[in-house]
């Protein structure tokens, strides 16, 4: 069944726990310049109101990074719908990053692409993605397709 990482900015407190959990789960070495897979930021509008955001790979339905990779390293998971990767054949050409409208794919010290995979191994083991597990306010949740559609209809 398709799944969605859903973010509700109204519930976000900008604590950054999601980003830290992602960094830890994926062994991202930010001290050496590796880019984390999840970023948090705050926006301020003209009235001075703040809104908080947590973003990572959008796992696009028609992901340009998948078609942009000349080696077939990126795929859409048939079961969940998440955009997954296997860098066995990655040549570090960065075509996936150029194709991504959000500039999500990053590259590790080995020159191979890395990105959020929605903690697919955790999910397959019956656990939540690390970012969802630690979110203290419930701003980040993992939804089934039916739950996602119900939220959209309610808005």
C-alpha positions in Angstrom: 0.0 0.0 0.0 1.3 3.5 -0.9 2.5 5.6 2.0 3.2 9.2 2.5 5.5 11.2 4.8 3.1 14.0 5.8 4.2 17.2 7.4 1.8 19.6 9.2 3.5 22.9 9.7 0.9 24.0 12.1 2.1 21.4 14.6 5.8 21.9 14.1 7.7 23.6 17.0 11.0 23.9 15.0 12.8 21.7 17.6 14.9 20.0 14.9 14.6 16.5 16.4 13.5 15.1 13.0 16.7 16.4 11.3 18.9 15.1 14.1 17.3 11.7 14.0 17.8 11.5 10.3 21.4 12.4 10.6 21.9 9.7 13.2 19.9 7.1 11.4 21.8 7.6 8.1 25.3 8.2 9.6 25.6 11.5 7.9 28.9 13.2 8.9 27.9 16.9 8.8 31.3 17.8 10.3 33.0 16.7 7.1 30.5 18.6 4.9 28.0 15.9 4.1 24.5 17.3 3.5 21.8 15.9 5.8 18.8 14.4 4.1 16.2 16.4 6.2 16.4 20.1 6.7 14.4 22.4 9.1 13.9 26.1 8.7 11.8 29.0 9.8 10.0 31.5 7.6 8.7 34.9 8.7 6.0 36.7 6.8 5.5 40.5 6.5 3.3 40.5 9.6 6.1 38.9 11.6 4.4 35.6 12.0 6.7 32.5 11.9 6.1 29.2 10.2 8.3 26.2 10.7 9.1 23.6 8.1 10.8 20.2 7.8 11.7 19.0 4.3 13.4 16.1 2.7 13.0 14.2 -0.5 9.5 14.8 -1.8 9.3 11.2 -3.2 7.6 12.6 -6.3 5.0 10.4 -7.9 6.7 11.0 -11.3 10.2 11.5 -9.9 12.5 13.2 -12.4 15.6 11.9 -10.6 14.5 8.3 -11.5 14.5 9.1 -15.2 17.5 11.4 -14.9 19.8 8.7 -13.6 21.6 7.1 -16.6 22.5 4.0 -14.5 19.1 3.1 -13.1 20.2 3.6 -9.5 16.8 5.3 -8.5 13.5 3.5 -8.6 9.9 3.9 -7.4 9.1 1.2 -4.8 6.0 -0.6 -6.1 4.7 -1.3 -2.6 5.2 2.0 -0.8 5.6 4.5 -3.7 8.8 5.9 -2.1 11.8 6.8 -4.3 14.5 4.4 -3.4 18.1 4.1 -4.5 20.9 1.5 -4.9 24.2 3.0 -5.6 25.9 -0.2 -6.8 26.1 1.2 -10.3 26.3 4.9 -9.4 29.0 6.8 -11.3 28.6 10.0 -9.4 27.6 12.0 -12.5 25.0 14.0 -10.5 22.4 13.8 -13.3 19.8 12.8 -10.6 20.6 16.0 -8.7 20.3 18.1 -11.8 17.0 16.5 -12.7 15.5 16.9 -9.2 13.5 20.2 -9.0 14.3 20.3 -5.2 18.0 19.6 -5.5 17.6 16.7 -3.0 20.2 14.1 -4.0 23.5 14.6 -2.2 26.8 12.8 -2.5 28.8 11.0 0.1 32.6 10.9 0.5 32.7 8.0 -2.0 31.1 10.3 -4.7 27.9 8.2 -4.8 24.4 9.6 -4.5 22.6 9.5 -1.1 19.1 10.7 -0.2 16.1 10.1 2.0 14.6 6.7 1.4 11.9 7.2 4.1 13.9 4.8 6.3 12.6 1.9 4.2 14.6 -0.7 6.1 13.0 0.5 9.3 9.6 0.3 7.7 10.2 -3.2 6.5 11.1 -4.1 10.0 7.8 -2.7 11.3 9.2 0.5 12.6 8.5 4.2 11.8 11.0 6.3 9.9 13.4 7.9 12.4 12.1 11.5 11.7 8.5 10.4 12.4 9.4 8.4 15.5 11.0 11.3 17.3 8.7 14.1 16.3 7.3 15.3 19.7 4.3 17.2 18.3 3.1 14.8 15.6 4.0 17.3 12.8 5.6 14.4 10.8 3.5 11.3 10.3 3.6 8.3 8.1 0.2 7.9 6.4 -1.3 5.2 4.2 -2.8 6.3 0.9 -6.3 6.2 2.4 -5.3 8.3 5.4 -3.5 10.8 3.1 -6.6 11.1 0.8 -8.8 11.6 3.9 -6.6 14.5 5.1 -6.6 16.1 1.7 -10.4 15.9 1.5 -10.8 17.4 5.0 -8.7 20.5 4.0 
